[in-house]
Amino acid sequence: MAHEELIAVFEYLIGTLKYTASPSYLLEDVFSVLETRPEIIDDPKVAPYLPKLISLQPSLSISSSLYRVLREQVNASLPSGLKPINLHGNASEFMQKIEMKWRRHARKPSVEVLRVIMPLLELDDSEILDLASQAMFQSSAVRDMVAHWLIAQTNLNHSTHFALEVLMETSSENTLYMREIGQRLGPPCTTLAMSTSTSNPQRESYQSTLFKLLPLVEEGHILVKRVVGLFSKRPTANVIPFLARLAQTGRVTQNDVEKILLLSIKELVSLLNEPLKSKEVIQAIPHLATFGNVSAESLDALFNISIRNHLTDSSVMTALSLLFHKISLKPAGCNRLIQAILHHSQFSTAASPNSTSREPLVDILYCLFKMHPQNTCQPSHITPLIRVYRGSLSVPDLSLLEIFRLFEQQRKYSVASLMASWGPDPGVVSTDILNAIIGLNSNLLFATCVEFPQWRTTQKSCTAEAHRSKSSLYDPFFILLLLHSYLSTQGGGRTLTPLDWVGFFRTNIASLVISSLSARHGDIRGLGWTAFGGLCNAVAQAEFYEKAQTFYIFKMLSRLHKATPANESPTENPRLSTYATLFFAHAIRAVYTPASSLYPLVSRFLLQRPEFDLNDPPMLYSMLYSSLSSDFGKRGGNWKRERVWMLRFLADGMVSSQDWKVLQRRHTWDLLATTYHTHSNDGAIKQGVLKVLLRMTQNQRVVTSLVCHSHLLSWASFTISGMSRIEDENTVMSWCQALENIVVFVDHERVTKRMGILWRDQLLLCVNKLLNYITGNATTYSMDQSLEGLCTLTRIIQRFSSLPDTPVERETLFKALGALKSVETGLDISLGEARQWSPPVSKWGEIQERLWLTMMSMDKEQKYDLWGILTARMVGLGSVKPPVLSEGTSAWVRIEVLHLLSQSDS
């Protein structure tokens, strides 16, 4: 039926039924038809006639068909997200529904519809109440009527609770009826908040409502007493976090707090005595410390049962570690718990490198040792810890090393003698330190040389930096101490055989010593220079086949140490350039792996010159422009292998401004830029150049110099424009990271002073081109890579929007939104079994939020078309549980949207 015909029918019905004594039968037939034809209700041309039909319905009479028509009318006037949403299915389809709902929400529910809804509240029907609750968002008349209806209620159910929540969101606390509602519904809300029969999400919702009602109730302490009484009758672990939060408000008396605490501990102990069946027990443990001054004696039973039955349970250990950070124990209690952990039959399993409970378990031990170090630092406590220490940069190993340091400070006794039995692998016990060194993983040790942790010092470990570094790498500080211990005891009097020396150097420990000479911190360099001197003396007195080559390299390196003149005070140990130390680390490694293709090249380079030039990148021209006659023209010949190795070497050595000076001398970046274009079809070489660029753009001085003097952004714009439409995703992602590095690390003031806003225009041009690549290849690139690249580009756009005099054009934001829509067509947003969102979904939510924040910083004229789309997405995702967006931003957006809806009330 055409729209004109349908409208004519509605007009006829409206005109006829006005004068019919009993129109309900005819209306029922009409609403039944409308229920089966939802597209009619959604039609904007037909929709205005529906309220007139609804207004003819007799008062206090409703059918399921009419209810559904009413619901569609009210829902059409509200954006998605004001009610909780279940996020599932395809992301693109989900967002299309949200955007469509936002476009329709401008149609405010008519007066006729509201007049039908309000009298129906007297029916005390849950469906009608749910319908009225939604209408409350836009109608003060409905809010007033629902408020007066709630005042007459004595119980709460799902519908009345939702109505109460909406009323509190849309009404001021100072409204007269809010205090009456608080007095009336406070007691039933308290009962439901403490009930064990309701599901966890419902109980948490009732608890949240109770917190909002407490300030409205004049005698709020009566509700608090009721809460304490209900918990005393039936203590349950899943309400302990709620009680802890309530205690922090100061509304609970000290006697009641102590009563709750004792009951909570008793309940948790009884539950931990059995296999865990729910995570509520784990979530409750850290909250015990928030009740105030918790006595250690009251927690003894909880600690003992947790350690005895759940030492390998990472969730229990994590909860305990959070608790230990907030309490204080007596010395005897600390020693007792340390012994209980160390002597546990499953301690080795729980503290093994692959165990998920290793980090929280070691954190607990660290807390216990720190409380009373004069009592806890005993040799019997240290020996078991040495067996589980792996010497890596992981947070647990750094904490264990701090315990060893604490032991030495308290006992004035070196832990080196206890380390004689340390082994780098689990379950391996060494007979002496030499065996421990030879047992080190050579590949990991050389990886530590290449990615030397510049943040490492000899002082207290920096756990924040440790979280960002590779935990699999060895701790250079510990390795240097281990080598010092061996050199100071001269191997315990043991004479090394030639094979022992080969085994020693093949671990790459000498390469690590050399790499430490370019460390950022002087204390690590001092330790490295001392170890290097001891190693030189040991090699000079030894006899083995590779001695001459090794000593030649050592002597050339030792001449780089600048001796302090006699008339000057001693200065800090010199810091060599990373390119020098990395080259010598490769040289030593090549001596003991002569089958390596690098061995003849390095040997020729060293033998051709008496001194090493610190200010010149070694073997740059010979390897970057390698053209060996034996394999010239071969696609996979040695020339390509040497060129790729040199690019990797340049990337690994670009650490500090000192290294940039070395590259500047030979105009290295200009050479690399030319190399990139001459190998435009070679992915390996292009990736090698981009990796060097990524390292360069992580240093402020270097990236500023590149932008100002080397016209980096002009070259980048030209290069990105010339990429193929089906460019490899790794190349596109590398460019995204490089542009973000430029925005983050460049000296904005200096660059703007030299180039004006031209550099910003060039960078945004590159961003727009990369957005086009992601949009065009959304179906071919992997989902993780596409979202990662888009997340990086939106960070750039948001950062630019916060800069002065740098408005982000709406076209850029539209392109970013278009790229997001292209990528999300293949994104599945179903919640996993662990009730956690996958990393792609989390990045997807982060992109939505950054686009919205960027849009809000734009001028009103610029963001007009974008505001509705991005706000609809924010409101829709803001009601998803568990949250996809940051809760602070999504809550603020929801409040502002509710404010706008209430302002539209006539």
C-alpha positions in Angstrom: 0.0 0.0 0.0 1.4 3.4 -0.9 2.0 6.1 1.7 -0.8 8.3 0.3 -3.3 5.5 0.6 -2.2 4.5 4.1 -2.4 8.1 5.3 -5.9 8.4 3.8 -6.9 5.3 5.7 -5.6 6.7 9.0 -7.3 10.0 8.4 -10.6 8.2 7.8 -10.2 6.1 11.0 -9.3 9.2 13.1 -12.3 11.1 11.7 -14.7 8.1 12.2 -13.6 6.7 15.5 -13.9 10.1 17.2 -17.7 9.7 17.2 -17.8 5.9 17.9 -19.0 5.0 21.3 -16.7 1.9 21.7 -13.7 2.3 19.4 -11.5 -0.1 21.4 -12.4 -3.1 19.1 -11.5 -1.3 16.0 -8.4 0.2 17.5 -7.3 -3.3 18.6 -7.4 -4.5 15.0 -5.5 -1.5 13.9 -2.8 -1.9 16.5 -2.5 -5.6 15.8 -1.8 -4.8 12.1 0.7 -2.1 13.1 2.5 -4.6 15.4 3.1 -6.9 12.5 4.3 -4.0 10.3 7.0 -2.2 12.2 8.2 -0.4 9.0 5.0 1.6 9.1 5.8 2.9 12.6 9.3 3.8 11.5 8.0 5.7 8.3 8.5 9.4 9.0 5.5 10.3 6.8 3.2 8.0 8.6 4.5 8.4 12.2 2.7 11.7 12.9 -0.7 10.1 12.5 0.0 7.4 15.1 -0.3 9.6 18.2 -3.8 10.7 17.1 -4.8 7.0 16.8 -3.3 6.3 20.2 -5.2 9.2 21.8 -8.5 7.5 20.9 -7.7 4.6 23.1 -10.1 4.6 26.2 -8.4 5.4 29.5 -7.1 2.5 31.6 -7.4 0.1 28.7 -4.3 -1.4 27.0 -3.5 -4.4 25.0 -0.2 -6.0 24.1 -0.5 -4.6 20.6 -1.0 -1.0 21.8 1.8 -1.4 24.3 4.2 -2.3 21.5 3.1 0.6 19.4 3.5 3.0 22.4 7.0 1.5 23.0 8.0 2.1 19.5 6.8 5.7 19.7 8.7 6.4 22.9 11.8 4.5 21.8 11.9 6.5 18.6 12.3 9.7 20.6 15.4 8.4 22.6 19.0 7.8 21.5 20.5 4.4 22.2 22.4 4.0 25.4 20.1 5.5 28.0 19.2 2.0 28.9 21.9 -0.8 29.3 22.8 -2.4 26.0 24.1 -5.9 25.2 27.0 -5.5 22.8 27.2 -8.4 20.4 27.4 -9.3 16.7 29.0 -7.3 14.0 30.3 -3.8 15.0 29.2 -2.1 11.8 25.6 -3.4 12.1 25.5 -2.4 15.7 26.7 1.1 15.0 24.3 1.6 12.1 21.4 0.9 14.4 22.7 3.3 17.0 23.2 6.1 14.4 19.7 5.5 12.9 18.2 5.6 16.4 19.9 8.9 17.0 18.6 10.4 13.8 15.1 9.4 14.8 15.3 10.6 18.4 14.6 14.2 17.3 10.9 13.1 17.0 9.8 13.9 20.6 6.9 11.8 21.9 3.7 13.8 21.2 1.4 15.1 23.9 -1.2 12.5 22.9 1.2 9.6 23.5 2.1 11.0 27.0 -1.5 11.5 27.9 -2.2 7.8 27.2 0.9 6.7 29.2 0.3 8.7 32.4 -3.1 7.4 33.4 -2.0 3.8 32.7 0.5 4.0 35.6 -2.4 3.2 37.9 -2.6 -0.2 36.4 0.6 -1.1 38.3 1.8 -3.0 35.3 5.6 -3.6 34.9 5.5 -3.1 31.1 3.7 0.2 31.4 6.1 1.3 34.2 9.0 0.5 32.0 7.5 2.5 29.2 6.8 5.4 31.4 10.4 5.3 32.7 11.7 5.8 29.2 9.3 8.7 28.6 10.6 10.3 31.8 13.8 11.3 29.9 11.9 13.9 27.9 8.8 14.7 29.9 8.7 16.5 33.3 4.9 15.7 33.5 5.7 12.0 33.3 8.5 12.4 35.9 6.2 14.1 38.3 3.6 11.4 37.9 6.1 8.5 38.2 7.5 10.2 41.3 4.2 10.4 43.1 3.5 6.8 42.1 6.9 5.7 43.6 6.1 7.5 46.8 3.1 5.1 47.3 5.2 2.0 46.7 6.6 -0.2 49.5 8.6 -2.7 47.5 11.1 -2.6 44.7 11.3 -4.8 41.6 13.1 -4.6 38.3 10.7 -2.1 36.8 10.3 0.2 39.8 14.0 0.2 40.3 14.7 1.3 36.7 12.1 4.0 37.2 13.8 5.1 40.4 17.2 5.2 38.6 15.9 7.3 35.7 14.1 9.7 38.1 17.3 10.2 40.1 19.3 10.8 36.9 16.8 13.3 35.5 15.8 15.1 38.7 17.6 17.3 41.2 18.3 16.1 44.7 16.6 19.2 46.0 13.3 18.2 44.4 10.6 17.8 47.1 9.5 14.4 46.1 13.1 13.0 46.0 13.4 13.1 49.8 10.0 11.4 50.2 11.0 8.7 47.8 14.3 8.2 49.7 12.4 7.7 53.0 9.9 5.4 51.4 12.2 3.2 49.2 15.3 3.2 51.3 14.5 0.2 53.4 13.4 -2.2 50.5 16.5 -1.0 48.5 18.7 -1.9 51.5 17.2 -5.4 51.7 17.8 -6.0 48.0 21.3 -4.6 48.2 22.2 -7.1 50.8 20.2 -10.0 49.3 22.0 -13.2 48.3 19.1 -14.4 46.1 19.6 -11.7 43.4 22.2 -11.9 40.7 25.5 -10.0 41.1 24.7 -7.3 38.5 21.3 -6.7 40.0 22.7 -6.5 43.5 25.5 -4.1 42.5 22.8 -1.9 40.8 20.7 -1.9 44.0 23.9 -1.0 46.0 24.6 1.9 43.7 21.0 3.1 44.2 21.3 2.9 47.9 24.4 5.1 47.9 22.4 7.7 46.0 19.5 7.5 48.4 21.5 7.8 51.6 22.0 11.6 51.3 18.3 12.0 50.7 17.2 10.2 53.9 17.2 12.3 57.0 17.9 9.4 59.3 20.4 7.6 57.0 22.1 6.0 60.0 19.0 3.8 60.4 19.6 2.4 56.9 23.2 1.8 57.7 22.2 -0.1 60.9 19.9 -2.1 58.8 22.7 -3.0 56.4 25.0 -4.1 59.3 22.2 -6.1 60.9 21.5 -8.0 57.6 25.2 -8.7 57.2 25.4 -10.0 60.7 22.6 -12.4 60.2 24.0 -13.8 57.0 27.5 -12.6 56.0 28.4 -13.1 52.4 31.6 -12.4 50.5 30.0 -10.7 47.6 28.8 -7.7 49.6 32.1 -7.0 51.4 33.3 -4.5 48.7 30.0 -2.6 49.2 30.4 -2.6 53.0 34.0 -1.3 52.6 32.8 1.5 50.4 30.1 2.3 52.9 32.6 2.4 55.8 34.7 4.9 53.9 31.8 7.4 53.9 32.0 7.7 57.7 28.4 6.7 58.2 29.3 3.4 59.9 30.3 3.6 63.6 33.7 2.2 64.7 32.1 -0.7 66.6 30.1 -1.7 63.5 33.2 -1.5 61.4 35.1 -3.9 63.7 32.0 -6.2 63.7 31.8 -6.2 59.9 35.6 -6.8 59.6 35.6 -9.8 61.9 32.5 -11.3 60.2 34.1 -10.7 56.8 37.4 -12.4 57.7 35.5 -15.4 59.2 33.4 -15.7 56.0 36.4 -15.5 53.7 38.4 -18.1 55.7 35.5 -20.5 55.5 35.2 -20.0 51.7 39.0 -20.3 51.2 39.1 -23.5 53.0 37.3 -25.1 50.0 38.0 -25.0 46.3 37.0 -21.5 45.0 33.7 -21.4 43.0 33.3 -17.7 42.4 35.5 -14.6 41.9 33.6 -12.6 44.5 35.8 -14.0 47.2 38.9 -12.8 45.5 37.5 -9.4 44.9 36.6 -9.0 48.6 40.1 -9.7 50.0 41.8 -6.4 49.1 38.9 -4.4 50.5 39.6 -5.6 54.1 42.3 -3.0 54.5 39.9 -0.2 53.6 37.9 -0.7 56.8 40.5 1.3 58.8 43.1 0.1 61.2 43.1 -3.7 60.6 45.0 -5.7 63.3 47.4 -8.3 61.9 46.1 -10.8 64.4 42.7 -10.7 62.9 44.1 -11.5 59.5 46.3 -14.4 60.5 43.8 -17.0 59.8 43.1 -15.5 56.3 46.8 -15.4 55.5 47.5 -19.0 56.7 44.6 -20.5 54.8 45.4 -18.6 51.6 49.0 -19.7 51.6 48.3 -23.2 52.6 45.5 -23.9 50.0 46.0 -21.4 47.2 49.7 -20.6 46.7 49.5 -21.4 43.0 46.2 -19.5 42.5 47.3 -16.2 40.8 44.0 -14.4 41.6 44.2 -15.2 45.4 47.9 -14.2 45.5 47.2 -11.0 43.6 44.4 -10.1 46.1 46.8 -10.8 49.0 49.6 -8.7 47.5 47.2 -5.7 47.3 46.3 -6.3 50.9 49.9 -6.5 52.1 50.6 -3.1 50.6 48.0 -1.6 52.9 48.8 -3.3 56.3 51.6 -3.6 58.8 52.6 -6.8 60.6 54.8 -7.5 63.5 58.3 -9.0 63.0 57.3 -12.5 64.3 54.3 -12.5 61.9 56.5 -11.5 58.9 59.0 -14.3 59.6 56.2 -16.9 60.1 54.6 -16.0 56.8 57.9 -16.0 54.9 58.7 -19.4 56.3 55.2 -20.7 55.4 55.7 -19.6 51.8 59.3 -20.7 51.3 58.8 -24.1 52.9 55.6 -24.8 51.0 55.7 -27.9 48.9 54.4 -26.0 45.8 56.7 -22.9 46.3 59.0 -23.9 43.4 56.0 -24.4 41.1 54.2 -21.2 42.1 57.5 -19.2 41.7 58.5 -20.8 38.4 58.9 -18.4 35.4 55.8 -19.8 33.6 53.6 -19.5 36.6 50.9 -16.8 36.7 51.2 -16.6 40.4 55.0 -15.8 40.3 54.6 -12.0 40.2 52.1 -11.5 43.0 53.8 -14.2 45.2 57.2 -12.4 44.9 55.5 -9.1 45.6 54.1 -10.5 48.8 57.6 -11.7 49.8 59.1 -8.3 49.0 56.4 -6.5 51.2 57.2 -8.9 54.1 61.0 -8.4 53.8 60.6 -4.6 53.7 58.4 -4.4 56.8 61.1 -5.5 59.2 64.4 -6.1 57.3 66.5 -6.4 60.4 64.4 -9.6 61.3 63.5 -11.0 57.9 66.9 -10.8 56.2 68.3 -14.1 57.2 70.5 -16.5 55.1 67.9 -19.3 55.5 65.3 -17.0 53.9 67.6 -16.0 51.0 68.8 -19.4 49.9 65.3 -20.6 48.6 64.9 -17.3 46.8 68.2 -17.7 44.9 66.8 -21.0 43.4 63.8 -19.2 41.8 65.7 -16.1 40.7 66.3 -16.1 36.9 68.4 -12.9 36.5 66.0 -11.3 34.0 64.4 -7.8 33.7 61.0 -9.1 34.8 59.4 -7.4 37.7 59.6 -10.5 40.0 63.3 -10.9 39.4 64.0 -7.2 40.0 62.1 -7.5 43.3 64.1 -10.6 44.3 67.3 -8.6 43.5 66.1 -5.9 45.8 65.6 -8.4 48.5 69.2 -9.6 48.0 70.4 -5.9 48.2 68.3 -5.5 51.4 70.0 -8.6 52.9 73.5 -7.2 52.2 72.6 -3.8 53.7 71.2 -5.3 56.9 73.7 -8.1 57.4 76.8 -6.3 56.0 77.5 -9.6 54.2 77.8 -10.2 50.5 75.3 -12.5 48.8 78.0 -13.6 46.3 78.9 -16.7 48.3 75.2 -17.8 48.3 75.1 -17.2 44.5 77.7 -19.9 43.8 74.9 -22.4 43.5 72.7 -20.1 41.3 71.7 -21.5 37.9 70.1 -19.6 35.0 67.5 -22.3 34.4 64.9 -23.7 36.8 66.0 -26.8 38.6 69.7 -26.4 37.6 72.2 -26.0 40.4 75.7 -24.8 39.5 78.8 -26.0 41.2 80.6 -22.6 40.8 80.1 -19.2 39.3 81.9 -20.2 36.1 79.4 -22.9 35.4 76.6 -20.5 36.1 78.1 -18.1 33.5 78.6 -20.8 30.9 75.0 -21.9 31.4 73.6 -18.5 30.4 71.5 -18.4 27.2 73.8 -16.8 24.6 70.9 -15.6 22.3 69.2 -13.8 25.2 72.4 -12.3 26.4 73.2 -10.9 22.9 69.6 -9.7 22.6 70.3 -7.8 25.9 73.3 -6.2 24.2 71.3 -5.1 21.2 68.4 -3.8 23.3 70.4 -2.6 26.3 68.0 -1.2 28.9 69.3 2.4 29.2 67.0 3.0 32.3 68.9 0.4 34.4 71.1 1.8 37.2 72.8 0.3 40.2 70.3 2.0 42.4 66.8 0.7 43.3 65.1 -1.0 40.5 62.6 1.1 38.4 59.6 -1.2 38.2 57.7 1.3 36.0 60.4 1.0 33.4 60.6 -2.7 33.9 56.9 -3.1 32.9 57.7 -1.4 29.6 60.9 -3.4 28.8 61.2 -7.0 27.6 61.1 -9.2 30.7 62.8 -12.0 28.9 66.1 -10.1 28.6 68.8 -10.5 31.2 69.4 -7.9 33.8 72.8 -6.3 32.8 73.4 -5.1 36.4 73.2 -8.7 37.7 75.2 -10.1 34.9 78.0 -7.6 35.5 77.9 -8.4 39.3 78.1 -12.1 38.5 81.2 -11.5 36.3 82.8 -9.2 38.9 82.3 -12.0 41.5 84.1 -14.5 39.2 86.9 -12.1 38.3 87.5 -11.1 41.9 87.9 -14.7 43.1 89.9 -15.6 40.0 87.6 -18.4 39.3 88.0 -19.9 42.7 91.5 -20.9 41.9 90.3 -23.0 38.9 92.5 -22.8 35.7 90.4 -22.4 32.6 91.1 -24.7 29.7 91.0 -23.5 26.1 87.6 -25.1 25.7 86.4 -23.3 28.9 87.5 -20.0 27.4 85.6 -20.7 24.2 82.5 -21.6 26.2 82.9 -18.5 28.3 83.0 -16.2 25.3 80.3 -18.0 23.4 77.8 -17.0 26.1 78.3 -13.4 24.7 78.9 -12.1 28.3 81.9 -10.1 26.9 79.6 -8.5 24.4 77.3 -7.4 27.2 80.3 -5.9 29.1 81.2 -3.9 26.0 77.6 -2.7 25.5 77.5 -1.4 29.1 80.2 1.1 28.1 77.6 3.1 26.3 75.0 3.0 29.1 73.2 6.2 30.0 74.0 6.0 33.7 77.6 6.5 34.9 77.3 3.8 37.6 76.6 1.1 35.1 79.4 2.4 32.8 81.8 2.3 35.8 80.8 -1.2 36.6 81.3 -2.1 32.9 84.7 -0.5 32.6 85.9 -2.3 35.7 84.7 -5.6 34.4 86.3 -4.9 31.0 89.6 -4.2 32.7 89.4 -7.4 34.7 88.5 -9.4 31.5 91.5 -7.9 29.6 93.9 -9.0 32.4 92.4 -12.5 32.5 92.7 -12.9 28.7 96.3 -11.6 28.8 97.3 -14.3 31.3 95.4 -17.1 29.5 96.4 -19.4 26.7 93.9 -20.4 24.0 93.7 -20.3 20.2 91.5 -17.2 19.8 93.5 -15.2 22.3 95.4 -13.0 19.7 92.2 -11.9 17.9 90.3 -11.4 21.2 93.2 -9.3 22.8 93.6 -7.3 19.6 89.9 -6.2 19.7 90.2 -5.5 23.5 93.2 -3.4 23.0 91.6 -1.3 20.2 88.6 -0.8 22.4 90.6 0.0 25.5 92.3 2.9 23.7 88.9 4.6 23.4 88.9 5.2 27.2 90.2 8.7 27.7 92.6 8.8 30.6 92.1 11.7 33.1 95.1 14.1 33.0 97.1 14.2 36.2 96.3 17.9 36.9 92.6 17.3 36.7 90.2 15.6 39.1 88.8 12.2 38.1 85.7 12.5 35.9 82.8 10.2 35.2 83.6 7.1 33.1 83.4 8.1 29.4 80.3 7.1 27.5 81.2 5.6 24.1 78.8 5.9 21.2 76.4 3.0 20.9 77.6 2.3 17.3 81.1 1.7 18.6 80.2 -0.7 21.5 77.6 -2.5 19.3 80.2 -3.0 16.6 82.8 -4.4 19.0 80.1 -6.6 20.6 79.4 -8.1 17.1 83.2 -8.4 16.5 83.8 -10.5 19.6 80.8 -12.6 18.8 82.0 -13.2 15.3 85.4 -14.4 16.5 83.8 -17.3 18.3 81.4 -18.1 15.4 83.8 -18.0 12.5 81.2 -19.6 10.2 79.3 -16.3 10.4 79.3 -14.2 7.2 80.1 -11.2 9.3 83.5 -12.7 10.5 85.6 -11.9 7.4 84.0 -8.4 7.0 84.6 -7.4 10.6 88.2 -8.8 10.7 89.1 -7.0 7.4 87.7 -3.8 8.8 89.7 -4.0 12.1 92.9 -5.1 10.5 92.8 -2.2 7.9 93.1 0.5 10.6 95.3 1.0 13.7 92.7 3.0 15.5 88.9 3.0 15.7 87.2 6.3 14.8 84.5 6.9 17.3 82.9 9.6 15.1 82.4 7.4 12.0 79.7 4.7 11.6 81.7 1.5 10.9 81.5 -0.3 7.6 78.7 2.1 6.4 79.6 2.4 2.8 81.1 -1.0 2.3 77.9 -2.8 3.4 75.2 -0.3 2.5 76.5 -0.2 -1.1 77.8 -3.7 -1.2 78.1 -4.9 -4.8 80.2 -8.1 -4.7 81.2 -9.3 -8.2 80.6 -12.9 -7.2 76.8 -12.4 -6.7 76.2 -9.1 -8.5 72.7 -9.1 -9.9 71.5 -12.0 -7.9 68.2 -11.2 -6.1 69.2 -13.0 -2.9 72.9 -12.6 -3.0 75.2 -11.5 -0.2 74.9 -7.9 -1.2 71.3 -7.8 0.0 72.1 -9.7 3.2 74.9 -7.2 4.0 72.7 -4.3 3.2 69.9 -5.5 5.5 72.4 -6.2 8.3 73.7 -2.7 8.0 70.2 -1.2 8.2 69.5 -3.3 11.3 72.8 -2.2 12.8 71.9 1.4 12.2 68.5 1.0 13.9 69.9 -0.9 16.9 72.7 1.7 17.5 70.5 4.8 17.2 70.0 5.4 21.0 71.2 8.9 22.0 72.1 12.3 20.5 75.7 11.2 20.6 74.9 8.5 18.1 73.1 11.0 15.9 76.3 13.0 15.7 78.1 9.9 14.4 75.4 9.5 11.6 75.4 13.2 10.8 79.1 13.2 9.9 78.3 10.9 6.9 74.9 12.3 6.1 73.5 8.9 6.8 69.8 9.8 6.7 70.2 11.2 3.1 71.8 7.9 2.1 69.0 6.0 3.7 66.3 8.1 2.0 67.9 7.5 -1.4 68.2 3.7 -0.6 64.4 3.6 0.2 63.5 4.9 -3.2 66.0 2.9 -5.2 64.5 -0.3 -3.6 60.9 0.6 -3.7 59.9 -3.0 -4.6 62.1 -4.6 -1.9 60.0 -4.9 1.3 62.9 -6.0 3.5 65.1 -3.0 2.7 62.1 -0.6 3.0 61.3 -2.0 6.4 64.9 -1.7 7.4 65.0 2.0 6.5 61.7 2.6 8.3 63.0 0.9 11.5 66.0 3.3 11.4 63.5 6.2 11.0 61.5 5.0 13.9 64.5 5.0 16.2 65.6 8.4 15.0 62.2 10.0 15.6 62.2 8.8 19.2 64.9 11.4 20.1 63.8 15.1 20.3 67.1 16.5 19.1 67.3 14.1 16.1 63.7 14.4 15.0 63.8 18.2 15.3 66.9 18.3 13.1 65.3 16.0 10.5 62.2 18.1 10.3 64.0 21.5 10.2 67.1 20.7 8.1 66.4 17.5 6.2 62.8 18.3 5.2 61.6 15.0 6.6 57.9 15.7 6.3 58.2 16.8 2.6 60.0 13.5 1.9 57.4 11.5 3.9 54.5 13.2 2.0 56.1 12.4 -1.3 57.0 8.9 -0.3 53.5 8.0 1.1 51.8 9.5 -2.0 53.9 7.2 -4.2 53.0 4.0 -2.3 51.0 1.3 -4.1 47.3 1.1 -3.4 47.9 -2.4 -2.1 51.0 -1.4 0.0 52.1 -4.0 2.5 50.4 -3.4 5.9 53.7 -3.4 7.8 54.9 -0.5 5.8 51.7 1.5 6.4 51.8 0.7 10.2 55.5 1.8 10.4 54.6 5.1 8.8 51.8 5.6 11.3 54.2 5.0 14.2 56.8 7.3 12.6 54.3 10.2 12.3 53.2 9.7 15.9 56.9 9.8 17.1 57.3 13.1 15.2 54.3 14.7 16.9 55.3 13.4 20.3 59.0 14.1 20.3 59.6 17.1 18.0 60.4 20.5 19.6 57.1 22.2 18.5 58.3 25.7 19.4 61.6 25.4 17.5 60.0 23.8 14.5 57.1 26.3 14.3 59.6 29.2 14.7 61.5 27.9 11.7 58.8 26.6 9.4 55.6 28.2 10.7 52.5 26.0 10.5 53.7 24.4 7.2 55.1 21.4 9.0 51.7 20.7 10.6 50.0 20.9 7.3 52.5 18.5 5.8 52.0 16.1 8.7 48.2 16.2 8.5 48.5 15.6 4.8 50.5 12.4 5.5 47.8 11.4 8.1 45.0 11.9 5.5 46.9 9.7 3.0 47.4 6.9 5.5 43.7 7.0 6.4 43.0 6.5 2.7 45.2 3.5 2.7 43.6 1.9 5.7 40.1 2.6 4.3 40.9 1.1 0.9 42.6 -2.0 2.4 40.2 -2.6 5.3 39.3 -6.0 3.9 42.9 -7.1 3.1 44.8 -5.9 6.2 44.5 -7.9 9.4 42.0 -6.5 11.9 44.6 -6.0 14.6 46.9 -4.1 12.3 44.2 -1.9 10.9 42.9 -1.0 14.3 46.4 -0.4 15.6 47.2 1.9 12.7 43.9 3.8 13.1 44.4 4.1 16.8 47.8 5.6 16.2 46.5 8.1 13.6 43.6 9.2 15.9 46.1 9.8 18.7 48.0 12.1 16.3 44.8 13.9 15.3 43.7 14.4 19.0 47.2 15.7 19.9 47.1 18.1 17.1 43.7 19.4 18.1 45.2 20.4 21.5 48.0 22.5 19.9 47.5 26.3 19.7 46.6 27.6 16.2 46.3 24.1 14.8 42.6 23.4 14.0 41.9 19.9 12.7 39.9 20.1 9.5 36.5 18.4 9.5 37.6 16.5 6.3 40.4 14.8 8.4 37.9 13.7 11.0 35.4 12.5 8.4 38.2 10.5 6.8 39.1 8.9 10.2 35.4 8.1 10.8 35.1 6.6 7.3 38.2 4.5 7.9 36.7 3.3 11.2 33.5 2.4 9.5 35.4 0.4 6.9 37.4 -1.5 9.4 34.5 -2.3 11.8 32.6 -4.1 9.1 34.8 -7.2 9.9 34.9 -6.7 13.7 33.1 -9.2 16.0 32.1 -7.5 19.3 30.8 -10.5 21.1 31.9 -10.8 24.8 34.2 -13.7 25.6 33.8 -16.3 28.2 36.0 -14.4 30.6 33.6 -11.4 30.5 36.4 -9.3 29.0 36.6 -7.5 25.7 39.3 -8.6 23.2 42.1 -6.2 22.5 40.6 -5.2 19.1 37.3 -4.2 20.7 39.2 -2.2 23.3 41.1 -0.3 20.6 37.9 0.2 18.7 36.4 1.9 21.8 39.5 4.0 22.2 39.3 5.2 18.6 35.6 6.2 19.1 36.5 8.2 22.2 39.4 10.0 20.7 37.4 11.0 17.6 34.7 12.4 19.9 37.2 14.3 22.1 38.8 15.8 18.9 35.4 16.8 17.5 34.5 18.6 20.8 37.6 20.8 20.4 36.5 22.0 17.0 34.6 25.2 16.2 30.8 24.9 16.2 30.5 25.3 12.4 33.2 22.7 11.8 31.7 20.0 14.0 28.0 20.4 13.1 27.7 17.3 10.9 30.0 15.2 13.1 28.4 15.9 16.5 25.3 13.7 16.0 27.2 10.7 14.6 30.0 10.7 17.1 27.8 11.5 20.1 25.4 8.8 19.2 28.3 6.3 19.2 29.6 7.6 22.5 26.2 7.4 24.2 25.5 3.9 22.8 28.8 2.5 23.8 28.7 4.2 27.2 26.0 1.9 28.5 27.8 -1.3 27.6 29.0 -3.5 30.5 31.9 -4.2 31.0 32.8 -0.7 29.8 34.4 -0.3 26.4 35.0 3.4 26.9 36.7 5.1 29.8 34.0 5.5 32.4 34.7 9.1 33.2 34.2 10.4 29.7 31.2 8.2 28.9 29.5 9.2 32.2 30.0 12.9 31.4 28.6 12.4 27.8 25.6 10.6 29.2 24.9 13.4 31.8 25.2 16.1 29.1 22.8 14.2 26.7 20.3 13.8 29.5 20.6 17.5 30.2 19.9 18.3 26.6 16.9 16.0 26.6 15.5 17.6 29.7 15.9 21.0 28.1 13.8 20.0 25.2 10.8 19.4 27.6 8.0 21.8 26.7 
